[in-house]
């Protein structure tokens, strides 16, 4: 039973990490787009 809880906790952490990674990728894409927009505006 303890092993099952350990696996559940591990999967929970994995899911959380994946969510954070997706959010980070999204933020990274938005920042890049904003950078390109600012660079285009300066020219």
C-alpha positions as CSV (number, residue, x, y, z in Angstrom):
1,X,0.0,0.0,0.0
2,X,2.9,2.3,0.8
3,X,4.4,1.6,-2.6
4,X,1.1,2.6,-4.2
5,X,1.1,5.9,-2.4
6,X,4.7,6.5,-3.4
7,X,3.9,5.9,-7.1
8,X,0.9,8.2,-6.8
9,X,3.0,10.9,-5.2
10,X,5.6,10.5,-8.0
11,X,3.0,10.7,-10.7
12,X,1.6,13.8,-9.0
13,X,5.0,15.5,-9.0
14,X,5.5,14.5,-12.6
15,X,2.2,16.0,-13.6
16,X,3.0,19.2,-11.7
17,X,6.4,19.4,-13.3
18,X,4.8,18.9,-16.8
19,X,2.3,21.7,-16.1
20,X,5.1,24.1,-14.9
21,X,7.1,23.2,-18.0
22,X,4.1,23.9,-20.3
23,X,3.5,27.3,-18.6
24,X,7.2,28.1,-18.9
25,X,7.2,27.3,-22.6
26,X,4.1,29.4,-23.1
27,X,5.7,32.4,-21.2
28,X,8.9,31.9,-23.2
29,X,7.0,32.1,-26.5
30,X,5.1,35.2,-25.4
31,X,8.4,36.9,-24.3
32,X,10.0,36.1,-27.7
33,X,7.1,37.4,-29.6
34,X,7.1,40.6,-27.5
35,X,10.9,41.0,-28.1
36,X,10.4,40.6,-31.8
37,X,7.5,43.1,-31.7
38,X,9.7,45.7,-29.8
39,X,12.6,45.1,-32.2
40,X,10.4,45.7,-35.2
41,X,9.0,48.8,-33.6
42,X,12.5,50.3,-33.0
43,X,13.6,49.9,-36.6
